[in-house]
Amino acid sequence: MKEAGHGGIRASGAKAISVAGGLARDARYSMGLKAKVALWVVIPTFLIMGASGIWGYYKWSGTAYMSKRGQAASLLEPLGVLSAMYMATDDWVSLDNSLAEVAKASDLPILALVPYDTKGIIPTSSSGRGGNGWMGIRIPPQDFVKRALASSEPIWEQVLDSSGNLVLNASMPAVSGLREGTLVAVFDFEPTRALVRKASMELVAIFLALLFSLVGAVYVGMSGTVVRPLEALSRVVERVRGGELKARAPRFSGDEIGKLASAFNEMTTELEAFTAELEQMVTQRTRQLEQSNALLESTNQKLRTANSQLERISRVDQTTGVFNRRYFDELVEFEARRSLRSGGSWCLFMVDIDHFKRFNDTFGHQAGDLVLEETAATLKKSLRSTDILARYGGEEFAVILLDTSLDQARAVGEKLRQKLQARSFSGLDGRDLGGVTISLGLAQFPEDAASSEELIARADQALYAAKDQGRNRLVAWQSIRDQHSDD
């Protein structure tokens, strides 16, 4: 039963940690939540009120223009009949005077009011007065006049003139039994247009005022009922995450947020109990670990020492103490690849102890091992710290000279040869073993070879040439190549 209780506490604790972490993450976006609330209020309200405003604007502006057009029709219809009567009797002076009086008395701003006969001519009165109607400040557009003369019905055309002002071009057939002509008028609709613009600005101002008022009211309400409780809950979550497990969330209401706060408090209580039990278990385990820590550290140290020794054994020749053949193969391959990438040159010596077999045959294998060991030590002392010396096999050694030209390598090889030739060897029992000489084969990478295997083969060929030429000498593979090319 105790294990089952522990499992329930652990599950509840894990659940509380998960919920706390999620709420804490959400708390970092509290301002984002306010913005989202405002956004979801603004967008629908803006769309609804905007659509209503646009519809109302077009409805009202259309009504305003239609009202002005109705006034123009009420003015032109009786004038059409009057114009026909004057035209029928050729009383152009009376017609001119009547049109001028109407234009001056009209509430509509008239820019032109011109009668045309059936041939499209503005008649002239017999009295000598210019019977051209009330011309106002402009002549009606000729294309509109042509269409008006050809039409038996009135024409109404609301357009922008050349100055960008809104005007109403209108025509009314002059009929009194027979059609005597056509009356053409141009009304200035720019005042009506200005009135519509002013009304639209007032409508926008009203729209914005209502929008901001509504958004503000909803935002304040949502902040108080949703955002503020969530912010308070998130602050408690942060305290719990910081280790203050006794912190509890306030419950503002009985809605979903209030239920969430209650559930969080219950889980925090379970988490506090689980944490106390866990701390007790950790304390016990810590004591056990402290007791075994010294033994574990000692074991690890032994393992590290053993691994270090194994690594050294895997790389070093046990007889001479220099690198062995396997590690040399890895190094020469690595340096070949590095040289191909960087473009540098380096050299390889293959070194063989001359007549080494006589040491084993004359003095025994222990003396031979001693000569190998002393030869390796002499070579190593004569090389740079960056040069690599390895036992290639038997009495043969290999030397890698990094970042070295061919001429520099020749000088190093001669130095090695002379060092060994100058010293003598003694056995373990003090017997004089005599001296040794070495033969050296030299090759350069990448000038003499395209791969590590080919480089070793070139150095071997040079070594065999040194032996063939009498031993105790250095031969470079390039001299063999040049000799073959001359032949």
Secondary structure, DSSP 8 states (H G I E B T S, - for coil): -HHHHHHHHHHHHHHHHHHHHHHHHHHTTHHHHHHHHHHHHHHHHHHHHHHHHHHHHHHHHHHHHHHHHHHHHHHHHHHHHHHHHHHHTT-HHHHHHHHHHHHHH-SS-EEEEEEEETTS-----TTSS----B-TTS---HHHHHHHHH-SS-EEEEEE-TTS-EEEEEEEEEESSSEEEEEEEEEE-HHHHHHHHHHHHHHHHHHHHHHHHHHHHHHHHHIIIIIHHHHHHHHHHHHHHTT-TT-------SSHHHHHHHHHHHHHHHHHHHHHHHHHHHHHHHHHHHHHHHHHHHHHHHHHHHHHHHHHHHHB-TTTSSB-HHHHHHHHHHHHHHHHHH---EEEEEEEETTTHHHHHHH-HHHHHHHHHHHHHHHHHHS-TTSEEEEEETTEEEEEETT--HHHHHHHHHHHHHHHHH-EEE-TTS-EEEE--EEEEEEEETTS-SSHHHHHHHHHHHHHHHHHTTSSSEEEHHHHHHHHHH-
